[in-house]
Amino acid sequence: LALLATSAAAETGLVFAVDTVEGDGWRADDISVSLTLNPDGRVSAALVVAALQVPDLAGPINGIGARCETLSVDAGSIRCSGIGLTPGSLPVALPDFDGALLYERDSGRLRWDLAAKPETGGSLRLRGSQLGDGWSIAIESEGLAIADLVSLTDLAALLDESRSGVAADGNEASLPANDDPAPAAELFGSLDLSAEASGSSDRFSVSFQGRADGAGGSNASGTRAADAVAF
């Protein structure tokens, strides 16, 4: 464990560097955690993980990062607001989120409420909580580009393939590098969606409603196409 203290422009910072942290089936390498005391009294935090290996993936995720503009700790809770996420080598573009994570120290419950406005337009909000093996999540979108939603579902499908170790084409599943993306279909249209899901080790439930307008798209060769679809 290396500890470095710096002071510049009336800011005081601490940087913690850890070579490796590992648990049951997972491993994180070259971890850096920084805490900064800002001139206005706020404490900011940032986390960078050079490589993360988890059981569901055949290969590591590289270059993961997260930031917390304001970190507050008291006797009952740990709260992080002003969230920023860097997906690293995950094959998905994440928008910038704003909101808060709250950890209740007495109960062990984790809550989150995050909102984003993707560059392509619309809005997206994610709310949820986890306590033990019980969890709940709610998703709300308004005018969200269908292309943004599909990129997230493609990631979910990739994670599911990686669990079985076999991709849709029969080859071993792994995370592709960002500099070698697969040809993507052109998608357009927007989606209003409201969905809630909850579960635990022995149950799962989901409810949703939504509406899409002006949806369509085509594959790279143009042999499959749709336009002005509403549902």
N, C-alpha and C positions, 0 to 999 in steps of 0.2 A: 504494500500500500504506500503510495507516494502522496505527499501533501505539499501543496504549493500555495503561498499567500502572495497576492499582488495588490497594489494600490495605484490607481491612475484616475485622473479627472474626478477626484472626490468619490470614487467608487472603490469598494473593498471586495475582493473576491477570494474564494477558496475553490481549488480544483482537486478532486479525488480521482486517482487513476487506479484501476484494478485490472490485472492481466486476464483473469478468467474467473467466472462464477458458473457453477454447474449444479444441476439437480437431477431428478429422476427422468432421464431421457433427453434433457435439454442442456444447452451450453451457450454461454455468452462470452465473447473474447474482446479484449481491448476496450474496456468500459471507461468512460469519462463522465463524471458528475461535477458540475460547477454550480456554485452558489454565489450570487452577487448582491451586495448591499448597495442599492441605488441612492443617489443624493436625496431623493424624496422620502427615503425611509423604507421603500419597498424591498423585499427580498425576492429575487428572481432565481430560477433554477433551470438547468439544461442537462439533458442526458444524451450521450452519443454511444452507440454500440457498433463496433466495427463489423462484427459477424455474430449472428444468432442462429443456432441450430435447434430446431424443435422436432418432436417425434413425427408430426404429420407431414413434414417436408423432406424430400430426398436430398436437397442441397441447402446451404446456409442462405440467410437473408443478410445482405451486406449494407452497411451505411445507414442504420436506423437512427433517427434522432427525434427528440421531443423537447419542447420548451414550455416553461411555465412563467408567465410574466409576473405573477404575484403569488408567492407561496406564504401561507400563514399556518402556524401550528399553535394549538392551545391544548388545554387538558382534555377536551372532549373530541377534537377532530383535527384532521389535516386537510387543508383546502388548497387547491390549485386553480387559479383563474387565468384567462388569457392563454388558451392552449394553442400550441403549434406542433404539427407533426411532419416528419420527413420519412417517406415510405422506403427510402433506400432502393434496393434492387427489386422490390415488389413490382410486378408488371401492372401497376395501376396508378393513375394520377389522382392524388387526394387533394381536395380543396383545402384552403386555410379555414380552420375551425376556430370559433371563439366560444367561450363558455367556461364551465367549471367542473372539476372533479372533487368529490368530497368523500373522505374516509372517516367513518364514525369509529373512534378508537374503542369505545365501550362495547359496541355490538359487533364490530368487524364488518359492517356493511359498507360497500362501495357504491356511490351514486355518481352519475354523470349527466350533464345537460349541455350538449354541444350544438352549435348552429353554424351553418356555412352558406356562403353565397358564391357558387362556382362561377368561374369566368364566363362560362357559356350562358349564364342567366339562371333565374329561378332561385329557390331557396331550399335548404335541407336542414332538418333538425333531428338529432338523435338523443333520446333520453333513456335511461335505464338504471338498473341497480343489480347488485349481486351480494348474496349472503350465503356462505357455505356453498352447497351445490344448487341452490335456488337462484334463479335469475329472471329478469324481465327486461324487455327493450321495446321502445316505441319509435317509429320512424314517421316523420311527416315531411312531405315535399309539396311545393307549389311552383308550377311552371318549370320543373326540373327537366333538363335535357335528357332524353332517353339514352343518348350515347353515354352520358355520365353514369346512369344507373346500370347499363349493360356492362361497363368496365368493372363495376363492383361485383356483379353476378359472375362475370368471367373469372374473377379472382376467387370467389367462393367455389366455383366448379373446379378450379385448379387445385385448391386445397383439398377438396373431396377426392380428386384423382390421386393426389399425393398420399392420402391415407392408405389407399389400396396399393400404391406403388405402380399403377398402370394407368397410362393416359388413354384418351379416347382412340388414338391410333394404334394402341397395343404396345407402345414403347414405354420404357420406364418414365414415370412422371417426375418432373423437376421444374424449378423456377427458371424461366428464360431470362437472359440478361437484357437490360433495358436497351442496349445498343444493337440488339438483333431481334426486333419485334416481329411477330407474325403479321401477315397482311390482314388488315381489318376491313370489315364492311363499313360502308358509309351509312350512318343512321341519323335521322332527324326527327323532330317532333318533341312535344313536351308532355310531362306527366304530373298530375296531382295525385298524391298517394297518402293514405293514412293506414298504418299497420301497427299492430301490437302483438307481441309474442312473449310467452313465459314458459318456464320449464324447470325441471330438476332431474335427478337421476332416474326417476320413474314416471315422469309425465311431461307432456309438451302440448301447448295449445297456441293457436295463432288466429287472428282475425284481421281482415283488411278490406279496404274499399279504395277504388281509384278511378281515374278517368284520364284518357290520353286523347290529344287532339293533334291533327296534322302530322300523324306519324307516318314513317316510311323509311325507305333505304334501299340499298342495292349491294350486291357482292362486288368484289374487285373486277370481275369479268363482265358484269352487267347482265348476266343470264338470269338473275333473280332480282326482282324489283317490286316495290310497292310505294304508293303515294296517297296522301290525303286520307289516311286511315284514322278512324275514331272508334274508340271502344270504351 
